[in-house]
Each structure stands twice: as structure tokens, then as C-alpha cells.
Amino acid sequence: MILYHGTTVNIDKIDLQKSKPNKDFGKGFYLSADKDQAMAMASYKSEQIGGTSVLNAYELL
């Protein structure tokens, strides 16, 4: 299964210590099976904070 994370940086290794508190579903690293949804989040983040949209993909075995 491949899951996606949309942001403005390339994330090779997930570090939960960098997670921000008080998110919609609490502290964590959010992934989506929907590539388009993750890309929309990447676009939103790049508009919000600047930078380039990045789509990170993670294969879970």
C-alpha cells in the first residue's frame, strides 16, 4: 500500500517529535491513500508558507 503526505519539504524519515500538537486529529504524521488529496494539501501549504509543493510517498508493507 502506498500512502502520501503533501507538504513543502522532502521527508525521507518520519520523525513524530516534529509533529505539531492541536491538529484536527491530534499530534501525528498525517497520510492519505488519495494522491490528489495529498497534492492539494501540498499546494495549500506552499501558498500558506511559501516554497514548492512536495508530494512524499511511503510504501507500507
PDB file with SEQRES, HELIX, SHEET and CRYST1 records, atoms N, CA, C and O in Angstrom:
SEQRES   1 A   61  MET ILE LEU TYR HIS GLY THR THR VAL ASN ILE ASP LYS          
SEQRES   2 A   61  ILE ASP LEU GLN LYS SER LYS PRO ASN LYS ASP PHE GLY          
SEQRES   3 A   61  LYS GLY PHE TYR LEU SER ALA ASP LYS ASP GLN ALA MET          
SEQRES   4 A   61  ALA MET ALA SER TYR LYS SER GLU GLN ILE GLY GLY THR          
SEQRES   5 A   61  SER VAL LEU ASN ALA TYR GLU LEU LEU                          
HELIX    1 AA1 LEU A   16  LYS A   18  5                                   3    
HELIX    2 AA2 LYS A   35  ILE A   49  1                                  15    
SHEET    1 AA1 2 ILE A   2  THR A   7  0                                        
SHEET    2 AA1 2 VAL A  54  GLU A  59 -1                                        
CRYST1    1.000    1.000    1.000  90.00  90.00  90.00 P 1           1          
ATOM      1  N   MET A   1       0.840  -1.168   0.000  1.00  0.00           N  
ATOM      2  CA  MET A   1       0.000   0.000   0.000  1.00  0.00           C  
ATOM      3  C   MET A   1       0.895   1.244   0.000  1.00  0.00           C  
ATOM      4  O   MET A   1       1.872   1.315   0.746  1.00  0.00           O  
ATOM      5  N   ILE A   2       0.558   2.204  -0.828  1.00  0.00           N  
ATOM      6  CA  ILE A   2       1.292   3.467  -0.880  1.00  0.00           C  
ATOM      7  C   ILE A   2       0.417   4.561  -0.281  1.00  0.00           C  
ATOM      8  O   ILE A   2      -0.747   4.715  -0.648  1.00  0.00           O  
ATOM      9  N   LEU A   3       0.999   5.317   0.648  1.00  0.00           N  
ATOM     10  CA  LEU A   3       0.322   6.448   1.271  1.00  0.00           C  
ATOM     11  C   LEU A   3       1.122   7.708   1.001  1.00  0.00           C  
ATOM     12  O   LEU A   3       2.335   7.648   0.799  1.00  0.00           O  
ATOM     13  N   TYR A   4       0.444   8.852   0.997  1.00  0.00           N  
ATOM     14  CA  TYR A   4       1.053  10.117   0.591  1.00  0.00           C  
ATOM     15  C   TYR A   4       0.959  11.171   1.693  1.00  0.00           C  
ATOM     16  O   TYR A   4       0.050  11.154   2.523  1.00  0.00           O  
ATOM     17  N   HIS A   5       1.934  12.094   1.672  1.00  0.00           N  
ATOM     18  CA  HIS A   5       1.963  13.235   2.590  1.00  0.00           C  
ATOM     19  C   HIS A   5       2.330  14.464   1.776  1.00  0.00           C  
ATOM     20  O   HIS A   5       3.416  14.532   1.201  1.00  0.00           O  
ATOM     21  N   GLY A   6       1.431  15.429   1.728  1.00  0.00           N  
ATOM     22  CA  GLY A   6       1.678  16.650   0.973  1.00  0.00           C  
ATOM     23  C   GLY A   6       2.210  17.756   1.859  1.00  0.00           C  
ATOM     24  O   GLY A   6       1.641  18.039   2.913  1.00  0.00           O  
ATOM     25  N   THR A   7       3.302  18.385   1.439  1.00  0.00           N  
ATOM     26  CA  THR A   7       3.951  19.421   2.238  1.00  0.00           C  
ATOM     27  C   THR A   7       4.841  20.272   1.332  1.00  0.00           C  
ATOM     28  O   THR A   7       4.642  20.308   0.118  1.00  0.00           O  
ATOM     29  N   THR A   8       5.806  20.945   1.913  1.00  0.00           N  
ATOM     30  CA  THR A   8       6.736  21.769   1.126  1.00  0.00           C  
ATOM     31  C   THR A   8       8.181  21.309   1.266  1.00  0.00           C  
ATOM     32  O   THR A   8       9.094  21.980   0.784  1.00  0.00           O  
ATOM     33  N   VAL A   9       8.397  20.169   1.923  1.00  0.00           N  
ATOM     34  CA  VAL A   9       9.748  19.634   2.089  1.00  0.00           C  
ATOM     35  C   VAL A   9       9.763  18.135   1.821  1.00  0.00           C  
ATOM     36  O   VAL A   9       8.753  17.452   1.992  1.00  0.00           O  
ATOM     37  N   ASN A  10      10.896  17.644   1.407  1.00  0.00           N  
ATOM     38  CA  ASN A  10      11.061  16.211   1.216  1.00  0.00           C  
ATOM     39  C   ASN A  10      11.325  15.572   2.580  1.00  0.00           C  
ATOM     40  O   ASN A  10      12.229  15.998   3.299  1.00  0.00           O  
ATOM     41  N   ILE A  11      10.560  14.576   2.930  1.00  0.00           N  
ATOM     42  CA  ILE A  11      10.708  13.916   4.226  1.00  0.00           C  
ATOM     43  C   ILE A  11      11.096  12.460   3.980  1.00  0.00           C  
ATOM     44  O   ILE A  11      10.263  11.630   3.616  1.00  0.00           O  
ATOM     45  N   ASP A  12      12.384  12.171   4.189  1.00  0.00           N  
ATOM     46  CA  ASP A  12      12.877  10.812   3.993  1.00  0.00           C  
ATOM     47  C   ASP A  12      12.539   9.911   5.175  1.00  0.00           C  
ATOM     48  O   ASP A  12      12.241   8.728   5.008  1.00  0.00           O  
ATOM     49  N   LYS A  13      12.590  10.491   6.370  1.00  0.00           N  
ATOM     50  CA  LYS A  13      12.351   9.711   7.586  1.00  0.00           C  
ATOM     51  C   LYS A  13      11.321  10.439   8.439  1.00  0.00           C  
ATOM     52  O   LYS A  13      11.499  11.615   8.754  1.00  0.00           O  
ATOM     53  N   ILE A  14      10.259   9.762   8.810  1.00  0.00           N  
ATOM     54  CA  ILE A  14       9.209  10.353   9.632  1.00  0.00           C  
ATOM     55  C   ILE A  14       9.719  10.492  11.065  1.00  0.00           C  
ATOM     56  O   ILE A  14      10.194   9.527  11.664  1.00  0.00           O  
ATOM     57  N   ASP A  15       9.615  11.706  11.605  1.00  0.00           N  
ATOM     58  CA  ASP A  15      10.038  11.990  12.972  1.00  0.00           C  
ATOM     59  C   ASP A  15       8.846  12.576  13.727  1.00  0.00           C  
ATOM     60  O   ASP A  15       8.528  13.755  13.568  1.00  0.00           O  
ATOM     61  N   LEU A  16       8.192  11.763  14.541  1.00  0.00           N  
ATOM     62  CA  LEU A  16       6.999  12.214  15.260  1.00  0.00           C  
ATOM     63  C   LEU A  16       7.300  13.301  16.282  1.00  0.00           C  
ATOM     64  O   LEU A  16       6.384  13.994  16.725  1.00  0.00           O  
ATOM     65  N   GLN A  17       8.555  13.465  16.664  1.00  0.00           N  
ATOM     66  CA  GLN A  17       8.922  14.540  17.590  1.00  0.00           C  
ATOM     67  C   GLN A  17       8.712  15.919  16.957  1.00  0.00           C  
ATOM     68  O   GLN A  17       8.579  16.915  17.667  1.00  0.00           O  
ATOM     69  N   LYS A  18       8.681  15.976  15.624  1.00  0.00           N  
ATOM     70  CA  LYS A  18       8.479  17.242  14.922  1.00  0.00           C  
ATOM     71  C   LYS A  18       7.001  17.533  14.672  1.00  0.00           C  
ATOM     72  O   LYS A  18       6.659  18.580  14.122  1.00  0.00           O  
ATOM     73  N   SER A  19       6.132  16.619  15.069  1.00  0.00           N  
ATOM     74  CA  SER A  19       4.696  16.806  14.879  1.00  0.00           C  
ATOM     75  C   SER A  19       4.188  17.949  15.744  1.00  0.00           C  
ATOM     76  O   SER A  19       4.626  18.129  16.880  1.00  0.00           O  
ATOM     77  N   LYS A  20       3.267  18.708  15.195  1.00  0.00           N  
ATOM     78  CA  LYS A  20       2.690  19.832  15.930  1.00  0.00           C  
ATOM     79  C   LYS A  20       1.450  19.374  16.698  1.00  0.00           C  
ATOM     80  O   LYS A  20       0.660  18.584  16.182  1.00  0.00           O  
ATOM     81  N   PRO A  21       1.276  19.864  17.921  1.00  0.00           N  
ATOM     82  CA  PRO A  21       0.082  19.500  18.696  1.00  0.00           C  
ATOM     83  C   PRO A  21      -1.150  20.252  18.186  1.00  0.00           C  
ATOM     84  O   PRO A  21      -1.035  21.169  17.372  1.00  0.00           O  
ATOM     85  N   ASN A  22      -2.286  19.869  18.657  1.00  0.00           N  
ATOM     86  CA  ASN A  22      -3.561  20.564  18.399  1.00  0.00           C  
ATOM     87  C   ASN A  22      -4.002  20.546  16.937  1.00  0.00           C  
ATOM     88  O   ASN A  22      -4.657  21.482  16.478  1.00  0.00           O  
ATOM     89  N   LYS A  23      -3.656  19.506  16.212  1.00  0.00           N  
ATOM     90  CA  LYS A  23      -4.161  19.346  14.853  1.00  0.00           C  
ATOM     91  C   LYS A  23      -5.574  18.751  14.906  1.00  0.00           C  
ATOM     92  O   LYS A  23      -6.064  18.425  15.987  1.00  0.00           O  
ATOM     93  N   ASP A  24      -6.225  18.610  13.762  1.00  0.00           N  
ATOM     94  CA  ASP A  24      -7.608  18.113  13.726  1.00  0.00           C  
ATOM     95  C   ASP A  24      -7.793  16.797  14.476  1.00  0.00           C  
ATOM     96  O   ASP A  24      -8.775  16.622  15.196  1.00  0.00           O  
ATOM     97  N   PHE A  25      -6.863  15.886  14.308  1.00  0.00           N  
ATOM     98  CA  PHE A  25      -6.976  14.577  14.941  1.00  0.00           C  
ATOM     99  C   PHE A  25      -5.866  14.354  15.970  1.00  0.00           C  
ATOM    100  O   PHE A  25      -5.532  13.212  16.289  1.00  0.00           O  
ATOM    101  N   GLY A  26      -5.301  15.435  16.483  1.00  0.00           N  
ATOM    102  CA  GLY A  26      -4.241  15.338  17.474  1.00  0.00           C  
ATOM    103  C   GLY A  26      -2.860  15.322  16.834  1.00  0.00           C  
ATOM    104  O   GLY A  26      -2.715  15.419  15.615  1.00  0.00           O  
ATOM    105  N   LYS A  27      -1.856  15.196  17.685  1.00  0.00           N  
ATOM    106  CA  LYS A  27      -0.467  15.180  17.224  1.00  0.00           C  
ATOM    107  C   LYS A  27      -0.208  13.912  16.427  1.00  0.00           C  
ATOM    108  O   LYS A  27      -0.628  12.827  16.830  1.00  0.00           O  
ATOM    109  N   GLY A  28       0.476  14.039  15.305  1.00  0.00           N  
ATOM    110  CA  GLY A  28       0.776  12.870  14.486  1.00  0.00           C  
ATOM    111  C   GLY A  28       1.317  13.264  13.123  1.00  0.00           C  
ATOM    112  O   GLY A  28       1.524  14.444  12.841  1.00  0.00           O  
ATOM    113  N   PHE A  29       1.539  12.280  12.297  1.00  0.00           N  
ATOM    114  CA  PHE A  29       2.022  12.474  10.929  1.00  0.00           C  
ATOM    115  C   PHE A  29       0.916  11.960  10.015  1.00  0.00           C  
ATOM    116  O   PHE A  29       0.659  10.758   9.949  1.00  0.00           O  
ATOM    117  N   TYR A  30       0.272  12.874   9.320  1.00  0.00           N  
ATOM    118  CA  TYR A  30      -0.916  12.549   8.545  1.00  0.00           C  
ATOM    119  C   TYR A  30      -0.573  12.045   7.150  1.00  0.00           C  
ATOM    120  O   TYR A  30       0.229  12.646   6.435  1.00  0.00           O  
ATOM    121  N   LEU A  31      -1.194  10.934   6.777  1.00  0.00           N  
ATOM    122  CA  LEU A  31      -1.015  10.324   5.465  1.00  0.00           C  
ATOM    123  C   LEU A  31      -2.374  10.119   4.816  1.00  0.00           C  
ATOM    124  O   LEU A  31      -3.396  10.031   5.496  1.00  0.00           O  
ATOM    125  N   SER A  32      -2.368  10.046   3.495  1.00  0.00           N  
ATOM    126  CA  SER A  32      -3.593   9.810   2.752  1.00  0.00           C  
ATOM    127  C   SER A  32      -3.346   8.777   1.659  1.00  0.00           C  
ATOM    128  O   SER A  32      -2.286   8.758   1.034  1.00  0.00           O  
ATOM    129  N   ALA A  33      -4.322   7.932   1.440  1.00  0.00           N  
ATOM    130  CA  ALA A  33      -4.264   6.995   0.314  1.00  0.00           C  
ATOM    131  C   ALA A  33      -4.635   7.712  -0.982  1.00  0.00           C  
ATOM    132  O   ALA A  33      -4.392   7.193  -2.072  1.00  0.00           O  
ATOM    133  N   ASP A  34      -5.218   8.891  -0.866  1.00  0.00           N  
ATOM    134  CA  ASP A  34      -5.661   9.680  -2.020  1.00  0.00           C  
ATOM    135  C   ASP A  34      -4.553  10.646  -2.435  1.00  0.00           C  
ATOM    136  O   ASP A  34      -4.311  11.656  -1.774  1.00  0.00           O  
ATOM    137  N   LYS A  35      -3.897  10.324  -3.525  1.00  0.00           N  
ATOM    138  CA  LYS A  35      -2.780  11.126  -4.026  1.00  0.00           C  
ATOM    139  C   LYS A  35      -3.204  12.562  -4.322  1.00  0.00           C  
ATOM    140  O   LYS A  35      -2.463  13.500  -4.028  1.00  0.00           O  
ATOM    141  N   ASP A  36      -4.386  12.739  -4.898  1.00  0.00           N  
ATOM    142  CA  ASP A  36      -4.872  14.082  -5.226  1.00  0.00           C  
ATOM    143  C   ASP A  36      -5.109  14.914  -3.966  1.00  0.00           C  
ATOM    144  O   ASP A  36      -4.827  16.112  -3.951  1.00  0.00           O  
ATOM    145  N   GLN A  37      -5.624  14.287  -2.915  1.00  0.00           N  
ATOM    146  CA  GLN A  37      -5.855  14.991  -1.656  1.00  0.00           C  
ATOM    147  C   GLN A  37      -4.528  15.455  -1.050  1.00  0.00           C  
ATOM    148  O   GLN A  37      -4.419  16.584  -0.573  1.00  0.00           O  
ATOM    149  N   ALA A  38      -3.533  14.588  -1.071  1.00  0.00           N  
ATOM    150  CA  ALA A  38      -2.218  14.947  -0.531  1.00  0.00           C  
ATOM    151  C   ALA A  38      -1.578  16.057  -1.358  1.00  0.00           C  
ATOM    152  O   ALA A  38      -0.940  16.951  -0.801  1.00  0.00           O  
ATOM    153  N   MET A  39      -1.740  16.012  -2.668  1.00  0.00           N  
ATOM    154  CA  MET A  39      -1.178  17.059  -3.525  1.00  0.00           C  
ATOM    155  C   MET A  39      -1.887  18.387  -3.287  1.00  0.00           C  
ATOM    156  O   MET A  39      -1.257  19.444  -3.334  1.00  0.00           O  
ATOM    157  N   ALA A  40      -3.193  18.339  -3.032  1.00  0.00           N  
ATOM    158  CA  ALA A  40      -3.936  19.559  -2.709  1.00  0.00           C  
ATOM    159  C   ALA A  40      -3.415  20.163  -1.404  1.00  0.00           C  
ATOM    160  O   ALA A  40      -3.311  21.384  -1.288  1.00  0.00           O  
ATOM    161  N   MET A  41      -3.091  19.335  -0.436  1.00  0.00           N  
ATOM    162  CA  MET A  41      -2.531  19.825   0.827  1.00  0.00           C  
ATOM    163  C   MET A  41      -1.156  20.440   0.594  1.00  0.00           C  
ATOM    164  O   MET A  41      -0.825  21.467   1.186  1.00  0.00           O  
ATOM    165  N   ALA A  42      -0.362  19.821  -0.261  1.00  0.00           N  
ATOM    166  CA  ALA A  42       0.959  20.374  -0.585  1.00  0.00           C  
ATOM    167  C   ALA A  42       0.810  21.752  -1.232  1.00  0.00           C  
ATOM    168  O   ALA A  42       1.560  22.673  -0.908  1.00  0.00           O  
ATOM    169  N   SER A  43      -0.135  21.893  -2.127  1.00  0.00           N  
ATOM    170  CA  SER A  43      -0.378  23.184  -2.777  1.00  0.00           C  
ATOM    171  C   SER A  43      -0.846  24.218  -1.765  1.00  0.00           C  
ATOM    172  O   SER A  43      -0.401  25.365  -1.796  1.00  0.00           O  
ATOM    173  N   TYR A  44      -1.734  23.821  -0.875  1.00  0.00           N  
ATOM    174  CA  TYR A  44      -2.230  24.711   0.172  1.00  0.00           C  
ATOM    175  C   TYR A  44      -1.084  25.182   1.062  1.00  0.00           C  
ATOM    176  O   TYR A  44      -0.969  26.373   1.354  1.00  0.00           O  
ATOM    177  N   LYS A  45      -0.236  24.248   1.493  1.00  0.00           N  
ATOM    178  CA  LYS A  45       0.887  24.598   2.363  1.00  0.00           C  
ATOM    179  C   LYS A  45       1.865  25.538   1.655  1.00  0.00           C  
ATOM    180  O   LYS A  45       2.379  26.469   2.275  1.00  0.00           O  
ATOM    181  N   SER A  46       2.127  25.306   0.368  1.00  0.00           N  
ATOM    182  CA  SER A  46       3.065  26.169  -0.351  1.00  0.00           C  
ATOM    183  C   SER A  46       2.506  27.581  -0.499  1.00  0.00           C  
ATOM    184  O   SER A  46       3.261  28.553  -0.460  1.00  0.00           O  
ATOM    185  N   GLU A  47       1.196  27.702  -0.668  1.00  0.00           N  
ATOM    186  CA  GLU A  47       0.574  29.029  -0.729  1.00  0.00           C  
ATOM    187  C   GLU A  47       0.597  29.694   0.644  1.00  0.00           C  
ATOM    188  O   GLU A  47       0.779  30.907   0.753  1.00  0.00           O  
ATOM    189  N   GLN A  48       0.412  28.891   1.687  1.00  0.00           N  
ATOM    190  CA  GLN A  48       0.330  29.399   3.054  1.00  0.00           C  
ATOM    191  C   GLN A  48       1.684  29.871   3.587  1.00  0.00           C  
ATOM    192  O   GLN A  48       1.784  30.951   4.168  1.00  0.00           O  
ATOM    193  N   ILE A  49       2.727  29.058   3.387  1.00  0.00           N  
ATOM    194  CA  ILE A  49       4.029  29.368   3.989  1.00  0.00           C  
ATOM    195  C   ILE A  49       5.135  29.625   2.960  1.00  0.00           C  
ATOM    196  O   ILE A  49       6.262  29.947   3.334  1.00  0.00           O  
ATOM    197  N   GLY A  50       4.825  29.488   1.684  1.00  0.00           N  
ATOM    198  CA  GLY A  50       5.825  29.674   0.643  1.00  0.00           C  
ATOM    199  C   GLY A  50       6.544  28.372   0.336  1.00  0.00           C  
ATOM    200  O   GLY A  50       6.376  27.379   1.043  1.00  0.00           O  
ATOM    201  N   GLY A  51       7.325  28.382  -0.694  1.00  0.00           N  
ATOM    202  CA  GLY A  51       8.057  27.184  -1.086  1.00  0.00           C  
ATOM    203  C   GLY A  51       7.359  26.443  -2.210  1.00  0.00           C  
ATOM    204  O   GLY A  51       6.385  26.920  -2.793  1.00  0.00           O  
ATOM    205  N   THR A  52       7.880  25.279  -2.494  1.00  0.00           N  
ATOM    206  CA  THR A  52       7.381  24.438  -3.583  1.00  0.00           C  
ATOM    207  C   THR A  52       6.593  23.270  -3.021  1.00  0.00           C  
ATOM    208  O   THR A  52       6.953  22.720  -1.980  1.00  0.00           O  
ATOM    209  N   SER A  53       5.537  22.891  -3.690  1.00  0.00           N  
ATOM    210  CA  SER A  53       4.748  21.734  -3.279  1.00  0.00           C  
ATOM    211  C   SER A  53       5.556  20.453  -3.438  1.00  0.00           C  
ATOM    212  O   SER A  53       6.202  20.242  -4.465  1.00  0.00           O  
ATOM    213  N   VAL A  54       5.516  19.602  -2.423  1.00  0.00           N  
ATOM    214  CA  VAL A  54       6.221  18.325  -2.448  1.00  0.00           C  
ATOM    215  C   VAL A  54       5.256  17.227  -2.053  1.00  0.00           C  
ATOM    216  O   VAL A  54       4.562  17.333  -1.041  1.00  0.00           O  
ATOM    217  N   LEU A  55       5.212  16.176  -2.850  1.00  0.00           N  
ATOM    218  CA  LEU A  55       4.383  15.008  -2.544  1.00  0.00           C  
ATOM    219  C   LEU A  55       5.313  13.876  -2.114  1.00  0.00           C  
ATOM    220  O   LEU A  55       6.064  13.338  -2.927  1.00  0.00           O  
ATOM    221  N   ASN A  56       5.257  13.523  -0.841  1.00  0.00           N  
ATOM    222  CA  ASN A  56       6.053  12.409  -0.316  1.00  0.00           C  
ATOM    223  C   ASN A  56       5.208  11.153  -0.411  1.00  0.00           C  
ATOM    224  O   ASN A  56       4.017  11.181  -0.104  1.00  0.00           O  
ATOM    225  N   ALA A  57       5.815  10.047  -0.835  1.00  0.00           N  
ATOM    226  CA  ALA A  57       5.120   8.769  -0.946  1.00  0.00           C  
ATOM    227  C   ALA A  57       5.835   7.739  -0.084  1.00  0.00           C  
ATOM    228  O   ALA A  57       7.064   7.672  -0.066  1.00  0.00           O  
ATOM    229  N   TYR A  58       5.052   6.939   0.630  1.00  0.00           N  
ATOM    230  CA  TYR A  58       5.589   5.913   1.525  1.00  0.00           C  
ATOM    231  C   TYR A  58       4.899   4.601   1.228  1.00  0.00           C  
ATOM    232  O   TYR A  58       3.671   4.523   1.193  1.00  0.00           O  
ATOM    233  N   GLU A  59       5.701   3.569   1.013  1.00  0.00           N  
ATOM    234  CA  GLU A  59       5.132   2.238   0.760  1.00  0.00           C  
ATOM    235  C   GLU A  59       5.148   1.453   2.053  1.00  0.00           C  
ATOM    236  O   GLU A  59       6.202   1.224   2.646  1.00  0.00           O  
ATOM    237  N   LEU A  60       3.963   1.041   2.482  1.00  0.00           N  
ATOM    238  CA  LEU A  60       3.835   0.241   3.680  1.00  0.00           C  
ATOM    239  C   LEU A  60       3.713  -1.212   3.269  1.00  0.00           C  
ATOM    240  O   LEU A  60       2.899  -1.560   2.413  1.00  0.00           O  
ATOM    241  N   LEU A  61       4.508  -2.042   3.869  1.00  0.00           N  
ATOM    242  CA  LEU A  61       4.495  -3.467   3.521  1.00  0.00           C  
ATOM    243  C   LEU A  61       3.699  -4.257   4.527  1.00  0.00           C  
ATOM    244  O   LEU A  61       3.577  -5.475   4.398  1.00  0.00           O  
TER     245      LEU A  61                                                      
END                                                                             
